[in-house]
Amino acid sequence: MKRILRGTGPSEPETAQKYVMDAVMKGIKVTEFYGDCAFDTNDLFTLVHTIGASPIIKIRKNASTDHHRGSKYRRKAVREYREKG
């Protein structure tokens, strides 16, 4: 019998990063990345910006704009989200 342990595989954002990088390596031009608040991570915002795409990711309600760590691209998106409400 095979047992499945929760929390042992890659997360949704990690899987998305892998697929985006695979697409870019195959020559596919990614222009936009859509995701819900599960994809609101520093690494994903940085990756999407690095490949020249637009992140269309729902920002979490408790999102922080901590200056000492994280992605400057995510900080910018959080600030824009808060300004627009």
PDB file with SEQRES, HELIX, SHEET and CRYST1 records, atoms N, CA, C and O in Angstrom:
SEQRES   1 A   85  MET LYS ARG ILE LEU ARG GLY THR GLY PRO SER GLU PRO          
SEQRES   2 A   85  GLU THR ALA GLN LYS TYR VAL MET ASP ALA VAL MET LYS          
SEQRES   3 A   85  GLY ILE LYS VAL THR GLU PHE TYR GLY ASP CYS ALA PHE          
SEQRES   4 A   85  ASP THR ASN ASP LEU PHE THR LEU VAL HIS THR ILE GLY          
SEQRES   5 A   85  ALA SER PRO ILE ILE LYS ILE ARG LYS ASN ALA SER THR          
SEQRES   6 A   85  ASP HIS HIS ARG GLY SER LYS TYR ARG ARG LYS ALA VAL          
SEQRES   7 A   85  ARG GLU TYR ARG GLU LYS GLY                                  
HELIX    1 AA1 GLU A   12  MET A   25  1                                  14    
HELIX    2 AA2 CYS A   37  PHE A   39  5                                   3    
HELIX    3 AA3 ASN A   42  THR A   50  1                                   9    
HELIX    4 AA4 LYS A   72  LYS A   84  1                                  13    
SHEET    1 AA1 2 GLU A  32  GLY A  35  0                                        
SHEET    2 AA1 2 SER A  54  ILE A  57  1                                        
CRYST1    1.000    1.000    1.000  90.00  90.00  90.00 P 1           1          
ATOM      1  N   MET A   1       0.843  -1.177   0.000  1.00  0.00           N  
ATOM      2  CA  MET A   1       0.000   0.000   0.000  1.00  0.00           C  
ATOM      3  C   MET A   1       0.892   1.247   0.000  1.00  0.00           C  
ATOM      4  O   MET A   1       1.860   1.329   0.756  1.00  0.00           O  
ATOM      5  N   LYS A   2       0.565   2.180  -0.827  1.00  0.00           N  
ATOM      6  CA  LYS A   2       1.337   3.417  -0.951  1.00  0.00           C  
ATOM      7  C   LYS A   2       0.725   4.484  -0.047  1.00  0.00           C  
ATOM      8  O   LYS A   2      -0.482   4.722  -0.082  1.00  0.00           O  
ATOM      9  N   ARG A   3       1.563   5.118   0.754  1.00  0.00           N  
ATOM     10  CA  ARG A   3       1.101   6.189   1.636  1.00  0.00           C  
ATOM     11  C   ARG A   3       1.506   7.530   1.058  1.00  0.00           C  
ATOM     12  O   ARG A   3       2.633   7.699   0.593  1.00  0.00           O  
ATOM     13  N   ILE A   4       0.606   8.464   1.088  1.00  0.00           N  
ATOM     14  CA  ILE A   4       0.880   9.820   0.610  1.00  0.00           C  
ATOM     15  C   ILE A   4       0.993  10.727   1.828  1.00  0.00           C  
ATOM     16  O   ILE A   4       0.080  10.798   2.652  1.00  0.00           O  
ATOM     17  N   LEU A   5       2.100  11.406   1.929  1.00  0.00           N  
ATOM     18  CA  LEU A   5       2.304  12.336   3.039  1.00  0.00           C  
ATOM     19  C   LEU A   5       2.008  13.751   2.564  1.00  0.00           C  
ATOM     20  O   LEU A   5       2.510  14.181   1.525  1.00  0.00           O  
ATOM     21  N   ARG A   6       1.220  14.448   3.300  1.00  0.00           N  
ATOM     22  CA  ARG A   6       0.896  15.839   2.948  1.00  0.00           C  
ATOM     23  C   ARG A   6       2.113  16.721   3.170  1.00  0.00           C  
ATOM     24  O   ARG A   6       2.856  16.561   4.138  1.00  0.00           O  
ATOM     25  N   GLY A   7       2.295  17.651   2.251  1.00  0.00           N  
ATOM     26  CA  GLY A   7       3.375  18.614   2.397  1.00  0.00           C  
ATOM     27  C   GLY A   7       4.746  18.098   2.018  1.00  0.00           C  
ATOM     28  O   GLY A   7       5.747  18.715   2.381  1.00  0.00           O  
ATOM     29  N   THR A   8       4.832  16.985   1.299  1.00  0.00           N  
ATOM     30  CA  THR A   8       6.139  16.442   0.961  1.00  0.00           C  
ATOM     31  C   THR A   8       6.561  16.758  -0.468  1.00  0.00           C  
ATOM     32  O   THR A   8       7.742  16.625  -0.791  1.00  0.00           O  
ATOM     33  N   GLY A   9       5.658  17.163  -1.319  1.00  0.00           N  
ATOM     34  CA  GLY A   9       5.984  17.470  -2.708  1.00  0.00           C  
ATOM     35  C   GLY A   9       6.242  18.952  -2.899  1.00  0.00           C  
ATOM     36  O   GLY A   9       6.162  19.732  -1.950  1.00  0.00           O  
ATOM     37  N   PRO A  10       6.549  19.339  -4.127  1.00  0.00           N  
ATOM     38  CA  PRO A  10       6.762  20.765  -4.397  1.00  0.00           C  
ATOM     39  C   PRO A  10       5.457  21.555  -4.250  1.00  0.00           C  
ATOM     40  O   PRO A  10       4.369  21.031  -4.490  1.00  0.00           O  
ATOM     41  N   SER A  11       5.585  22.802  -3.860  1.00  0.00           N  
ATOM     42  CA  SER A  11       4.408  23.653  -3.695  1.00  0.00           C  
ATOM     43  C   SER A  11       3.910  24.109  -5.061  1.00  0.00           C  
ATOM     44  O   SER A  11       4.592  23.934  -6.071  1.00  0.00           O  
ATOM     45  N   GLU A  12       2.712  24.697  -5.084  1.00  0.00           N  
ATOM     46  CA  GLU A  12       2.162  25.210  -6.341  1.00  0.00           C  
ATOM     47  C   GLU A  12       3.078  26.249  -6.981  1.00  0.00           C  
ATOM     48  O   GLU A  12       3.326  26.173  -8.184  1.00  0.00           O  
ATOM     49  N   PRO A  13       3.592  27.225  -6.215  1.00  0.00           N  
ATOM     50  CA  PRO A  13       4.485  28.207  -6.836  1.00  0.00           C  
ATOM     51  C   PRO A  13       5.771  27.579  -7.380  1.00  0.00           C  
ATOM     52  O   PRO A  13       6.269  27.997  -8.425  1.00  0.00           O  
ATOM     53  N   GLU A  14       6.306  26.586  -6.681  1.00  0.00           N  
ATOM     54  CA  GLU A  14       7.519  25.918  -7.167  1.00  0.00           C  
ATOM     55  C   GLU A  14       7.242  25.178  -8.468  1.00  0.00           C  
ATOM     56  O   GLU A  14       8.060  25.203  -9.387  1.00  0.00           O  
ATOM     57  N   THR A  15       6.096  24.525  -8.547  1.00  0.00           N  
ATOM     58  CA  THR A  15       5.715  23.819  -9.761  1.00  0.00           C  
ATOM     59  C   THR A  15       5.506  24.809 -10.907  1.00  0.00           C  
ATOM     60  O   THR A  15       5.930  24.556 -12.034  1.00  0.00           O  
ATOM     61  N   ALA A  16       4.856  25.929 -10.619  1.00  0.00           N  
ATOM     62  CA  ALA A  16       4.637  26.950 -11.645  1.00  0.00           C  
ATOM     63  C   ALA A  16       5.960  27.497 -12.154  1.00  0.00           C  
ATOM     64  O   ALA A  16       6.128  27.680 -13.360  1.00  0.00           O  
ATOM     65  N   GLN A  17       6.907  27.763 -11.254  1.00  0.00           N  
ATOM     66  CA  GLN A  17       8.228  28.255 -11.671  1.00  0.00           C  
ATOM     67  C   GLN A  17       8.893  27.271 -12.613  1.00  0.00           C  
ATOM     68  O   GLN A  17       9.484  27.671 -13.617  1.00  0.00           O  
ATOM     69  N   LYS A  18       8.802  25.994 -12.300  1.00  0.00           N  
ATOM     70  CA  LYS A  18       9.400  24.960 -13.134  1.00  0.00           C  
ATOM     71  C   LYS A  18       8.784  24.986 -14.529  1.00  0.00           C  
ATOM     72  O   LYS A  18       9.505  24.958 -15.526  1.00  0.00           O  
ATOM     73  N   TYR A  19       7.440  25.040 -14.605  1.00  0.00           N  
ATOM     74  CA  TYR A  19       6.770  25.044 -15.906  1.00  0.00           C  
ATOM     75  C   TYR A  19       7.068  26.304 -16.711  1.00  0.00           C  
ATOM     76  O   TYR A  19       7.234  26.238 -17.929  1.00  0.00           O  
ATOM     77  N   VAL A  20       7.135  27.443 -16.040  1.00  0.00           N  
ATOM     78  CA  VAL A  20       7.468  28.682 -16.741  1.00  0.00           C  
ATOM     79  C   VAL A  20       8.891  28.609 -17.300  1.00  0.00           C  
ATOM     80  O   VAL A  20       9.128  28.975 -18.451  1.00  0.00           O  
ATOM     81  N   MET A  21       9.829  28.141 -16.490  1.00  0.00           N  
ATOM     82  CA  MET A  21      11.215  28.024 -16.959  1.00  0.00           C  
ATOM     83  C   MET A  21      11.332  27.004 -18.088  1.00  0.00           C  
ATOM     84  O   MET A  21      12.079  27.231 -19.040  1.00  0.00           O  
ATOM     85  N   ASP A  22      10.615  25.891 -18.005  1.00  0.00           N  
ATOM     86  CA  ASP A  22      10.621  24.903 -19.088  1.00  0.00           C  
ATOM     87  C   ASP A  22      10.102  25.523 -20.384  1.00  0.00           C  
ATOM     88  O   ASP A  22      10.667  25.298 -21.454  1.00  0.00           O  
ATOM     89  N   ALA A  23       9.028  26.301 -20.284  1.00  0.00           N  
ATOM     90  CA  ALA A  23       8.467  26.952 -21.471  1.00  0.00           C  
ATOM     91  C   ALA A  23       9.464  27.929 -22.080  1.00  0.00           C  
ATOM     92  O   ALA A  23       9.642  27.961 -23.298  1.00  0.00           O  
ATOM     93  N   VAL A  24      10.109  28.721 -21.242  1.00  0.00           N  
ATOM     94  CA  VAL A  24      11.097  29.695 -21.731  1.00  0.00           C  
ATOM     95  C   VAL A  24      12.272  28.978 -22.390  1.00  0.00           C  
ATOM     96  O   VAL A  24      12.759  29.415 -23.433  1.00  0.00           O  
ATOM     97  N   MET A  25      12.726  27.888 -21.792  1.00  0.00           N  
ATOM     98  CA  MET A  25      13.846  27.130 -22.359  1.00  0.00           C  
ATOM     99  C   MET A  25      13.488  26.500 -23.700  1.00  0.00           C  
ATOM    100  O   MET A  25      14.371  26.261 -24.523  1.00  0.00           O  
ATOM    101  N   LYS A  26      12.207  26.229 -23.933  1.00  0.00           N  
ATOM    102  CA  LYS A  26      11.749  25.666 -25.207  1.00  0.00           C  
ATOM    103  C   LYS A  26      11.477  26.750 -26.241  1.00  0.00           C  
ATOM    104  O   LYS A  26      11.065  26.451 -27.362  1.00  0.00           O  
ATOM    105  N   GLY A  27      11.705  28.006 -25.872  1.00  0.00           N  
ATOM    106  CA  GLY A  27      11.534  29.109 -26.805  1.00  0.00           C  
ATOM    107  C   GLY A  27      10.147  29.708 -26.825  1.00  0.00           C  
ATOM    108  O   GLY A  27       9.839  30.511 -27.706  1.00  0.00           O  
ATOM    109  N   ILE A  28       9.307  29.343 -25.885  1.00  0.00           N  
ATOM    110  CA  ILE A  28       7.954  29.895 -25.810  1.00  0.00           C  
ATOM    111  C   ILE A  28       8.019  31.234 -25.098  1.00  0.00           C  
ATOM    112  O   ILE A  28       8.597  31.340 -24.016  1.00  0.00           O  
ATOM    113  N   LYS A  29       7.422  32.264 -25.706  1.00  0.00           N  
ATOM    114  CA  LYS A  29       7.431  33.590 -25.106  1.00  0.00           C  
ATOM    115  C   LYS A  29       6.257  33.705 -24.131  1.00  0.00           C  
ATOM    116  O   LYS A  29       5.093  33.647 -24.528  1.00  0.00           O  
ATOM    117  N   VAL A  30       6.579  33.866 -22.885  1.00  0.00           N  
ATOM    118  CA  VAL A  30       5.564  34.036 -21.845  1.00  0.00           C  
ATOM    119  C   VAL A  30       5.382  35.533 -21.646  1.00  0.00           C  
ATOM    120  O   VAL A  30       6.335  36.234 -21.308  1.00  0.00           O  
ATOM    121  N   THR A  31       4.158  36.029 -21.855  1.00  0.00           N  
ATOM    122  CA  THR A  31       3.922  37.470 -21.738  1.00  0.00           C  
ATOM    123  C   THR A  31       3.174  37.835 -20.463  1.00  0.00           C  
ATOM    124  O   THR A  31       3.319  38.948 -19.959  1.00  0.00           O  
ATOM    125  N   GLU A  32       2.367  36.899 -19.930  1.00  0.00           N  
ATOM    126  CA  GLU A  32       1.603  37.150 -18.717  1.00  0.00           C  
ATOM    127  C   GLU A  32       1.557  35.879 -17.889  1.00  0.00           C  
ATOM    128  O   GLU A  32       1.555  34.772 -18.428  1.00  0.00           O  
ATOM    129  N   PHE A  33       1.520  36.047 -16.580  1.00  0.00           N  
ATOM    130  CA  PHE A  33       1.360  34.904 -15.676  1.00  0.00           C  
ATOM    131  C   PHE A  33       0.204  35.218 -14.746  1.00  0.00           C  
ATOM    132  O   PHE A  33       0.239  36.204 -14.009  1.00  0.00           O  
ATOM    133  N   TYR A  34      -0.825  34.376 -14.781  1.00  0.00           N  
ATOM    134  CA  TYR A  34      -2.002  34.544 -13.943  1.00  0.00           C  
ATOM    135  C   TYR A  34      -1.956  33.572 -12.771  1.00  0.00           C  
ATOM    136  O   TYR A  34      -1.555  32.419 -12.929  1.00  0.00           O  
ATOM    137  N   GLY A  35      -2.369  34.040 -11.591  1.00  0.00           N  
ATOM    138  CA  GLY A  35      -2.431  33.151 -10.445  1.00  0.00           C  
ATOM    139  C   GLY A  35      -3.227  33.757  -9.305  1.00  0.00           C  
ATOM    140  O   GLY A  35      -3.386  34.974  -9.209  1.00  0.00           O  
ATOM    141  N   ASP A  36      -3.722  32.882  -8.445  1.00  0.00           N  
ATOM    142  CA  ASP A  36      -4.431  33.356  -7.262  1.00  0.00           C  
ATOM    143  C   ASP A  36      -3.415  33.657  -6.157  1.00  0.00           C  
ATOM    144  O   ASP A  36      -2.210  33.649  -6.408  1.00  0.00           O  
ATOM    145  N   CYS A  37      -3.885  33.919  -4.958  1.00  0.00           N  
ATOM    146  CA  CYS A  37      -2.977  34.346  -3.892  1.00  0.00           C  
ATOM    147  C   CYS A  37      -2.014  33.243  -3.452  1.00  0.00           C  
ATOM    148  O   CYS A  37      -1.067  33.527  -2.719  1.00  0.00           O  
ATOM    149  N   ALA A  38      -2.222  32.004  -3.872  1.00  0.00           N  
ATOM    150  CA  ALA A  38      -1.246  30.947  -3.575  1.00  0.00           C  
ATOM    151  C   ALA A  38       0.068  31.206  -4.318  1.00  0.00           C  
ATOM    152  O   ALA A  38       1.120  30.714  -3.909  1.00  0.00           O  
ATOM    153  N   PHE A  39       0.009  31.973  -5.399  1.00  0.00           N  
ATOM    154  CA  PHE A  39       1.189  32.271  -6.200  1.00  0.00           C  
ATOM    155  C   PHE A  39       1.843  33.606  -5.824  1.00  0.00           C  
ATOM    156  O   PHE A  39       2.770  34.058  -6.496  1.00  0.00           O  
ATOM    157  N   ASP A  40       1.362  34.222  -4.763  1.00  0.00           N  
ATOM    158  CA  ASP A  40       1.899  35.500  -4.284  1.00  0.00           C  
ATOM    159  C   ASP A  40       3.186  35.235  -3.491  1.00  0.00           C  
ATOM    160  O   ASP A  40       3.191  35.275  -2.260  1.00  0.00           O  
ATOM    161  N   THR A  41       4.280  34.964  -4.223  1.00  0.00           N  
ATOM    162  CA  THR A  41       5.573  34.696  -3.589  1.00  0.00           C  
ATOM    163  C   THR A  41       6.642  35.586  -4.210  1.00  0.00           C  
ATOM    164  O   THR A  41       6.543  35.983  -5.371  1.00  0.00           O  
ATOM    165  N   ASN A  42       7.656  35.888  -3.423  1.00  0.00           N  
ATOM    166  CA  ASN A  42       8.754  36.727  -3.905  1.00  0.00           C  
ATOM    167  C   ASN A  42       9.446  36.101  -5.114  1.00  0.00           C  
ATOM    168  O   ASN A  42       9.699  36.785  -6.106  1.00  0.00           O  
ATOM    169  N   ASP A  43       9.752  34.810  -5.036  1.00  0.00           N  
ATOM    170  CA  ASP A  43      10.472  34.145  -6.117  1.00  0.00           C  
ATOM    171  C   ASP A  43       9.708  34.171  -7.431  1.00  0.00           C  
ATOM    172  O   ASP A  43      10.299  34.383  -8.490  1.00  0.00           O  
ATOM    173  N   LEU A  44       8.410  33.959  -7.372  1.00  0.00           N  
ATOM    174  CA  LEU A  44       7.608  33.939  -8.594  1.00  0.00           C  
ATOM    175  C   LEU A  44       7.509  35.327  -9.212  1.00  0.00           C  
ATOM    176  O   LEU A  44       7.591  35.456 -10.433  1.00  0.00           O  
ATOM    177  N   PHE A  45       7.333  36.370  -8.401  1.00  0.00           N  
ATOM    178  CA  PHE A  45       7.305  37.731  -8.933  1.00  0.00           C  
ATOM    179  C   PHE A  45       8.639  38.074  -9.604  1.00  0.00           C  
ATOM    180  O   PHE A  45       8.657  38.672 -10.680  1.00  0.00           O  
ATOM    181  N   THR A  46       9.742  37.698  -8.976  1.00  0.00           N  
ATOM    182  CA  THR A  46      11.060  37.983  -9.545  1.00  0.00           C  
ATOM    183  C   THR A  46      11.259  37.221 -10.858  1.00  0.00           C  
ATOM    184  O   THR A  46      11.740  37.795 -11.835  1.00  0.00           O  
ATOM    185  N   LEU A  47      10.897  35.947 -10.891  1.00  0.00           N  
ATOM    186  CA  LEU A  47      11.045  35.150 -12.109  1.00  0.00           C  
ATOM    187  C   LEU A  47      10.227  35.735 -13.252  1.00  0.00           C  
ATOM    188  O   LEU A  47      10.733  35.902 -14.361  1.00  0.00           O  
ATOM    189  N   VAL A  48       8.976  36.042 -12.983  1.00  0.00           N  
ATOM    190  CA  VAL A  48       8.097  36.572 -14.032  1.00  0.00           C  
ATOM    191  C   VAL A  48       8.650  37.889 -14.571  1.00  0.00           C  
ATOM    192  O   VAL A  48       8.625  38.119 -15.780  1.00  0.00           O  
ATOM    193  N   HIS A  49       9.143  38.746 -13.697  1.00  0.00           N  
ATOM    194  CA  HIS A  49       9.731  40.007 -14.151  1.00  0.00           C  
ATOM    195  C   HIS A  49      11.011  39.757 -14.959  1.00  0.00           C  
ATOM    196  O   HIS A  49      11.242  40.415 -15.973  1.00  0.00           O  
ATOM    197  N   THR A  50      11.832  38.818 -14.516  1.00  0.00           N  
ATOM    198  CA  THR A  50      13.103  38.528 -15.175  1.00  0.00           C  
ATOM    199  C   THR A  50      12.903  38.063 -16.611  1.00  0.00           C  
ATOM    200  O   THR A  50      13.709  38.396 -17.480  1.00  0.00           O  
ATOM    201  N   ILE A  51      11.844  37.299 -16.878  1.00  0.00           N  
ATOM    202  CA  ILE A  51      11.619  36.818 -18.242  1.00  0.00           C  
ATOM    203  C   ILE A  51      10.854  37.835 -19.082  1.00  0.00           C  
ATOM    204  O   ILE A  51      10.578  37.584 -20.255  1.00  0.00           O  
ATOM    205  N   GLY A  52      10.509  38.979 -18.495  1.00  0.00           N  
ATOM    206  CA  GLY A  52       9.848  40.048 -19.242  1.00  0.00           C  
ATOM    207  C   GLY A  52       8.343  39.907 -19.333  1.00  0.00           C  
ATOM    208  O   GLY A  52       7.718  40.507 -20.208  1.00  0.00           O  
ATOM    209  N   ALA A  53       7.750  39.126 -18.445  1.00  0.00           N  
ATOM    210  CA  ALA A  53       6.305  38.925 -18.456  1.00  0.00           C  
ATOM    211  C   ALA A  53       5.649  39.811 -17.402  1.00  0.00           C  
ATOM    212  O   ALA A  53       6.320  40.388 -16.546  1.00  0.00           O  
ATOM    213  N   SER A  54       4.335  39.906 -17.482  1.00  0.00           N  
ATOM    214  CA  SER A  54       3.568  40.672 -16.499  1.00  0.00           C  
ATOM    215  C   SER A  54       2.933  39.722 -15.495  1.00  0.00           C  
ATOM    216  O   SER A  54       2.214  38.802 -15.887  1.00  0.00           O  
ATOM    217  N   PRO A  55       3.186  39.930 -14.200  1.00  0.00           N  
ATOM    218  CA  PRO A  55       2.529  39.080 -13.205  1.00  0.00           C  
ATOM    219  C   PRO A  55       1.113  39.585 -12.939  1.00  0.00           C  
ATOM    220  O   PRO A  55       0.918  40.738 -12.555  1.00  0.00           O  
ATOM    221  N   ILE A  56       0.139  38.721 -13.143  1.00  0.00           N  
ATOM    222  CA  ILE A  56      -1.245  39.043 -12.826  1.00  0.00           C  
ATOM    223  C   ILE A  56      -1.641  38.067 -11.729  1.00  0.00           C  
ATOM    224  O   ILE A  56      -2.304  37.056 -11.959  1.00  0.00           O  
ATOM    225  N   ILE A  57      -1.204  38.418 -10.526  1.00  0.00           N  
ATOM    226  CA  ILE A  57      -1.329  37.546  -9.369  1.00  0.00           C  
ATOM    227  C   ILE A  57      -2.099  38.283  -8.286  1.00  0.00           C  
ATOM    228  O   ILE A  57      -1.778  39.424  -7.956  1.00  0.00           O  
ATOM    229  N   LYS A  58      -3.106  37.637  -7.738  1.00  0.00           N  
ATOM    230  CA  LYS A  58      -3.871  38.258  -6.655  1.00  0.00           C  
ATOM    231  C   LYS A  58      -2.982  38.369  -5.420  1.00  0.00           C  
ATOM    232  O   LYS A  58      -2.382  37.386  -4.984  1.00  0.00           O  
ATOM    233  N   ILE A  59      -2.908  39.549  -4.874  1.00  0.00           N  
ATOM    234  CA  ILE A  59      -2.095  39.821  -3.689  1.00  0.00           C  
ATOM    235  C   ILE A  59      -2.869  39.385  -2.441  1.00  0.00           C  
ATOM    236  O   ILE A  59      -4.068  39.639  -2.330  1.00  0.00           O  
ATOM    237  N   ARG A  60      -2.179  38.730  -1.505  1.00  0.00           N  
ATOM    238  CA  ARG A  60      -2.813  38.349  -0.241  1.00  0.00           C  
ATOM    239  C   ARG A  60      -3.204  39.584   0.565  1.00  0.00           C  
ATOM    240  O   ARG A  60      -2.548  40.621   0.471  1.00  0.00           O  
ATOM    241  N   LYS A  61      -4.251  39.478   1.345  1.00  0.00           N  
ATOM    242  CA  LYS A  61      -4.719  40.610   2.154  1.00  0.00           C  
ATOM    243  C   LYS A  61      -3.686  41.052   3.177  1.00  0.00           C  
ATOM    244  O   LYS A  61      -3.601  42.239   3.493  1.00  0.00           O  
ATOM    245  N   ASN A  62      -2.898  40.119   3.700  1.00  0.00           N  
ATOM    246  CA  ASN A  62      -1.911  40.448   4.729  1.00  0.00           C  
ATOM    247  C   ASN A  62      -0.508  40.611   4.150  1.00  0.00           C  
ATOM    248  O   ASN A  62       0.478  40.423   4.863  1.00  0.00           O  
ATOM    249  N   ALA A  63      -0.409  40.954   2.884  1.00  0.00           N  
ATOM    250  CA  ALA A  63       0.888  41.084   2.224  1.00  0.00           C  
ATOM    251  C   ALA A  63       1.723  42.189   2.868  1.00  0.00           C  
ATOM    252  O   ALA A  63       1.213  43.250   3.227  1.00  0.00           O  
ATOM    253  N   SER A  64       3.012  41.913   3.002  1.00  0.00           N  
ATOM    254  CA  SER A  64       3.938  42.851   3.629  1.00  0.00           C  
ATOM    255  C   SER A  64       4.848  43.469   2.575  1.00  0.00           C  
ATOM    256  O   SER A  64       5.123  42.863   1.540  1.00  0.00           O  
ATOM    257  N   THR A  65       5.305  44.674   2.853  1.00  0.00           N  
ATOM    258  CA  THR A  65       6.263  45.332   1.963  1.00  0.00           C  
ATOM    259  C   THR A  65       7.586  45.521   2.681  1.00  0.00           C  
ATOM    260  O   THR A  65       8.199  46.585   2.598  1.00  0.00           O  
ATOM    261  N   ASP A  66       8.022  44.498   3.380  1.00  0.00           N  
ATOM    262  CA  ASP A  66       9.270  44.531   4.134  1.00  0.00           C  
ATOM    263  C   ASP A  66      10.438  44.902   3.205  1.00  0.00           C  
ATOM    264  O   ASP A  66      10.650  44.254   2.181  1.00  0.00           O  
ATOM    265  N   HIS A  67      11.187  45.942   3.568  1.00  0.00           N  
ATOM    266  CA  HIS A  67      12.280  46.441   2.730  1.00  0.00           C  
ATOM    267  C   HIS A  67      13.554  45.612   2.846  1.00  0.00           C  
ATOM    268  O   HIS A  67      14.429  45.710   1.985  1.00  0.00           O  
ATOM    269  N   HIS A  68      13.671  44.815   3.872  1.00  0.00           N  
ATOM    270  CA  HIS A  68      14.925  44.132   4.146  1.00  0.00           C  
ATOM    271  C   HIS A  68      15.079  42.809   3.412  1.00  0.00           C  
ATOM    272  O   HIS A  68      16.188  42.287   3.299  1.00  0.00           O  
ATOM    273  N   ARG A  69      14.003  42.276   2.925  1.00  0.00           N  
ATOM    274  CA  ARG A  69      14.080  41.000   2.223  1.00  0.00           C  
ATOM    275  C   ARG A  69      12.944  40.919   1.223  1.00  0.00           C  
ATOM    276  O   ARG A  69      12.002  41.710   1.272  1.00  0.00           O  
ATOM    277  N   GLY A  70      13.036  39.972   0.328  1.00  0.00           N  
ATOM    278  CA  GLY A  70      11.959  39.764  -0.627  1.00  0.00           C  
ATOM    279  C   GLY A  70      12.236  40.396  -1.971  1.00  0.00           C  
ATOM    280  O   GLY A  70      13.343  40.858  -2.247  1.00  0.00           O  
ATOM    281  N   SER A  71      11.229  40.406  -2.786  1.00  0.00           N  
ATOM    282  CA  SER A  71      11.321  40.880  -4.165  1.00  0.00           C  
ATOM    283  C   SER A  71      10.859  42.326  -4.275  1.00  0.00           C  
ATOM    284  O   SER A  71       9.789  42.692  -3.788  1.00  0.00           O  
ATOM    285  N   LYS A  72      11.679  43.133  -4.917  1.00  0.00           N  
ATOM    286  CA  LYS A  72      11.272  44.528  -5.111  1.00  0.00           C  
ATOM    287  C   LYS A  72      10.079  44.618  -6.066  1.00  0.00           C  
ATOM    288  O   LYS A  72       9.306  45.574  -6.001  1.00  0.00           O  
ATOM    289  N   TYR A  73       9.928  43.632  -6.948  1.00  0.00           N  
ATOM    290  CA  TYR A  73       8.807  43.622  -7.888  1.00  0.00           C  
ATOM    291  C   TYR A  73       7.502  43.295  -7.164  1.00  0.00           C  
ATOM    292  O   TYR A  73       6.452  43.850  -7.485  1.00  0.00           O  
ATOM    293  N   ARG A  74       7.574  42.401  -6.196  1.00  0.00           N  
ATOM    294  CA  ARG A  74       6.390  42.080  -5.399  1.00  0.00           C  
ATOM    295  C   ARG A  74       6.025  43.263  -4.515  1.00  0.00           C  
ATOM    296  O   ARG A  74       4.846  43.586  -4.376  1.00  0.00           O  
ATOM    297  N   ARG A  75       7.023  43.919  -3.914  1.00  0.00           N  
ATOM    298  CA  ARG A  75       6.750  45.109  -3.080  1.00  0.00           C  
ATOM    299  C   ARG A  75       5.994  46.157  -3.884  1.00  0.00           C  
ATOM    300  O   ARG A  75       5.033  46.757  -3.402  1.00  0.00           O  
ATOM    301  N   LYS A  76       6.446  46.367  -5.126  1.00  0.00           N  
ATOM    302  CA  LYS A  76       5.793  47.358  -5.986  1.00  0.00           C  
ATOM    303  C   LYS A  76       4.344  46.957  -6.248  1.00  0.00           C  
ATOM    304  O   LYS A  76       3.447  47.799  -6.202  1.00  0.00           O  
ATOM    305  N   ALA A  77       4.116  45.678  -6.523  1.00  0.00           N  
ATOM    306  CA  ALA A  77       2.760  45.194  -6.785  1.00  0.00           C  
ATOM    307  C   ALA A  77       1.879  45.330  -5.545  1.00  0.00           C  
ATOM    308  O   ALA A  77       0.704  45.679  -5.662  1.00  0.00           O  
ATOM    309  N   VAL A  78       2.424  45.061  -4.368  1.00  0.00           N  
ATOM    310  CA  VAL A  78       1.656  45.195  -3.122  1.00  0.00           C  
ATOM    311  C   VAL A  78       1.282  46.649  -2.896  1.00  0.00           C  
ATOM    312  O   VAL A  78       0.152  46.944  -2.506  1.00  0.00           O  
ATOM    313  N   ARG A  79       2.193  47.541  -3.131  1.00  0.00           N  
ATOM    314  CA  ARG A  79       1.902  48.982  -2.954  1.00  0.00           C  
ATOM    315  C   ARG A  79       0.809  49.444  -3.916  1.00  0.00           C  
ATOM    316  O   ARG A  79      -0.101  50.177  -3.530  1.00  0.00           O  
ATOM    317  N   GLU A  80       0.911  49.003  -5.183  1.00  0.00           N  
ATOM    318  CA  GLU A  80      -0.120  49.370  -6.166  1.00  0.00           C  
ATOM    319  C   GLU A  80      -1.480  48.815  -5.754  1.00  0.00           C  
ATOM    320  O   GLU A  80      -2.499  49.493  -5.886  1.00  0.00           O  
ATOM    321  N   TYR A  81      -1.493  47.587  -5.258  1.00  0.00           N  
ATOM    322  CA  TYR A  81      -2.729  46.950  -4.807  1.00  0.00           C  
ATOM    323  C   TYR A  81      -3.358  47.746  -3.669  1.00  0.00           C  
ATOM    324  O   TYR A  81      -4.568  47.968  -3.659  1.00  0.00           O  
ATOM    325  N   ARG A  82      -2.545  48.173  -2.717  1.00  0.00           N  
ATOM    326  CA  ARG A  82      -3.063  48.925  -1.569  1.00  0.00           C  
ATOM    327  C   ARG A  82      -3.579  50.292  -1.982  1.00  0.00           C  
ATOM    328  O   ARG A  82      -4.571  50.771  -1.434  1.00  0.00           O  
ATOM    329  N   GLU A  83      -2.910  50.933  -2.954  1.00  0.00           N  
ATOM    330  CA  GLU A  83      -3.359  52.249  -3.418  1.00  0.00           C  
ATOM    331  C   GLU A  83      -4.714  52.164  -4.128  1.00  0.00           C  
ATOM    332  O   GLU A  83      -5.568  53.037  -3.968  1.00  0.00           O  
ATOM    333  N   LYS A  84      -4.892  51.110  -4.904  1.00  0.00           N  
ATOM    334  CA  LYS A  84      -6.133  50.956  -5.667  1.00  0.00           C  
ATOM    335  C   LYS A  84      -7.259  50.381  -4.829  1.00  0.00           C  
ATOM    336  O   LYS A  84      -8.436  50.583  -5.127  1.00  0.00           O  
ATOM    337  N   GLY A  85      -6.884  49.652  -3.764  1.00  0.00           N  
ATOM    338  CA  GLY A  85      -7.894  49.084  -2.869  1.00  0.00           C  
ATOM    339  C   GLY A  85      -8.539  47.828  -3.386  1.00  0.00           C  
ATOM    340  O   GLY A  85      -9.404  47.259  -2.720  1.00  0.00           O  
TER     341      GLY A  85                                                      
END                                                                             
